[in-house]
């Protein structure tokens, strides 16, 4: 495997019962570990006014929340099961310290002294950058999406 990251709590991070570790990437090559947050793009359309040097921008709302995590799966079977969940909605559970969301559909649970957040109505959009290790473990990038920010 090409990454030499640190693995967050492995035992209880999961999507619909498929357990995984979340790998932290290094920011700019420094020793400081960073985790991605949920992003929500602004959606707008800009139209040029013919015969002028003006444009009009229409704000049409906010896009879906999305986050990509680098995952470490214990077996190729776990990877195949997760691949089968692409395009489906479910519950994502990850350590509280890497999930900044709160509100409706987000609950906290505790396992062996560690706090996790469960987020409902999350869709697994895609799995990319799959790397299979000689020991049978799999690393990949998973893109999760939620249609709206919790209130």
Buried (B, 14 or more C-beta within 10 A) or exposed (E): BEBEBEBBBEEBBBBBEBBBBBBBEBEEEEEEEEBBEBEEEEEEEEEEEEEEEEEEEEEEEEBBBBBBBBBBBBEBEBBEBBBEBEEEBBBBBBBBEBBEBEEEBBEEEEEEEBEBBBBBBBBBBBBEEBEBEEEEBBBBBBBBBBEEEBE
